[in-house]
Amino acid sequence: MSGPRRALPALALVLALLAAWELYARTGGVDALVLPAPTAIAIALWNDRALLWANFLVTAIEVAGGLAVGLALGGVLGVALHLSGVLRGALYPVLVASQAIPIVIVAPLVVVWFGFGLAPKLAIIALVCFFPVVVTTLDGLRAVDRDLLKVMRTLDAPRGAVLRFVELPAALPAALSGARIAVAVAVIGAVFAEYAGSSEGLGFLMGQAVPRLETPRAWAAVVVLAAFSVTLFTALGALERRLTPDPRARTP
Amino acid sequence: MEAAERARPAAVALEGVGRSYPRRGGGPVAALEGLSLQVGDGEVVGVVGPSGCGKTTLLELVCGLQAPDAGRVEARPAVLMPQRDGLLPWLGALDNAALALRVTGAGREEARAAARPLFATFGLEGFEAARPGALSAGMRQRVAFLRTLLAGKPVLCLDEPFGALDALTRAGMQAWLAEALAREARTVLVVTHDVEEALVLADRVAILSPRPGRVVAELDVDSPHPRRRTDPALGALRERALEALGEAVGT
């Protein structure tokens, strides 16, 4: 593994983008209240570190909880749609259609139903991120080798055993790919959820900072969220590699 | 055919079996038509035919994975060993073989304990923990065969068991399988496109016509085991088998 070396291109790209951004902001391409320079954001990151950290913790808990709900919901739905053709025919189009509903439209409804605590945030994040897991899990389950299923039938394997020993393990990498997409959008879900009604969190902080023209602070919150997103994505990738080890290896 | 007079009770009996599949943009394609074949209890029957003659369909009928459109299929419980090994890449060799027991409710250790002695008997000792990806193609077929044995069914249906192997490995595996079958005394239906393979393994060889497949000849192979591909007695049978195949194909 050459982790640092692999990170080089990404680092170079980020630096180049930051330099261009800095130049654009400094040469007066746009008002600093609309787009602050990266250096101004960095200063805000440092000055507001206590505020950002406290609010980050709130958002992180929401994201973790919402992701857990969303991933579980997505996985269960994926399996259910796989097991029942009737359910697949009935529910799959509805699920697809549900993804066309902008979250800002349903957010107030969720707040009406769940109030202003943690529950509506979890619900909104879960709604935003469950769908990719359904699709990839279902596809993974359906892609299992037909011959293998025939063998299982002649081994008298009950439906549950086929699912447990063959289909679920075979679909795991696909399900985890869906989970990584879910992670990337869960953070956005958290911001929407906090916009819809809350008194803390990074989304709330942004909602407060923008009208007060504290744009560097809003951008600092964005930086924290982005870093969080990348961290989660990477962690899930590592988990995926752990759970789907090299098939050439020996069992532990 | 004298085959029907065998004293052994039939473990598999197919009578005038027909099976066809729908085809996109056309009429149905008949895979099998008027196929009759009996396999006695404990007998090893090799089924040889040109590619696409419905050999896999025949095995799936015997295993109960499909139902015939015409005729009658009677078979004692049968287990399928597919052409590709069908091993689970995330399980070690021992767990792959033991899967036959686990899927019907055995615990992990119980299933492993049942499979372990077979690894010693069938030359797989030391490979218990290896995942399929780390095994040679021949070894994978052995593991797949052990899984088939462990299912504990009276009838084994082997679909081109060595079709994916190179010639040298293939010869070695045929000897290995012949020995394994001698030890196990199961009823076996082995499908292959290789006449010599069938002659080395089977008590009787059934020749299938091109699609729609039906049995056009049956040859008893009486040579004692272990047989070599170069056995002169097999040579004569091989000529007869190839002749029957040639007539069936229409050359």
Interface residues (C-beta under 8 A of the other chain):
Chain A: D145 D147 L148 K150 V151 M152 R153 T154 L155 D156 A157 P158 A161 V162 F165 V166 P169 A170 T244 P245 D246 P247 R248 A249 R250 T251
Chain B: E60 C63 G64 L65 A78 V79 L80 M81 P82 Q83 R84 G86 L88 P89 W90 L91 G92 D95 L99 A100 R102 V103 T104 G105 A129 A130 R131 P132 G133 A134 R147 A151 K153 C157
